[in-house]
Amino acid sequence: MAFNHSRTGRKGIFAFYYIQIGPGGGSLLAAGCWQPQTEQLKSIRQAILRDPQQLRDAISEKEFVKLYGKPEPRKDGGRQSIFGLSDQLKNSPKLEGVDKNHKE
């Protein structure tokens, strides 16, 4: 069984909350934005660029690492997401001051 809610609806500008109840450890409580619109995504990315350490600290927390793995770079230096997977953006976001070689 699952339920999600946002005060402005599925495509609204506010984050949503998701609750999933399942047997055998299959339950989940989450919050966030799913497929944010262009301006929302730009705002999220700008917040990360202003202070990337907040995100890095959050994903390095013991419980987060236990669930999702360590945010470590690939040993071969290849393209990667923050978790070392190959799903890194192919093009840099269209934000002022961000080019394809930006470290974040």
C-alpha angles and dihedrals in degrees: 000000000000138000134185132186140181125175090233099038134255095309096035126122096252129082119262133226123226128195123184122182118195140152125262098026093316095130124113139182115194142160133191146089122301115205094343118208119256097269093044092050091048090052092049092049093048090052090052091048092050092056114005091168091073091061093042091051092049095051091046094058113121096243093045092051090048090057102035108020133246120312094234130152121249113264092227092055092238126150113289149160121248088276096053095259124133095247097097115140112276092211128035117251115263095251127132111262095018119111131167091271096052109135095226 
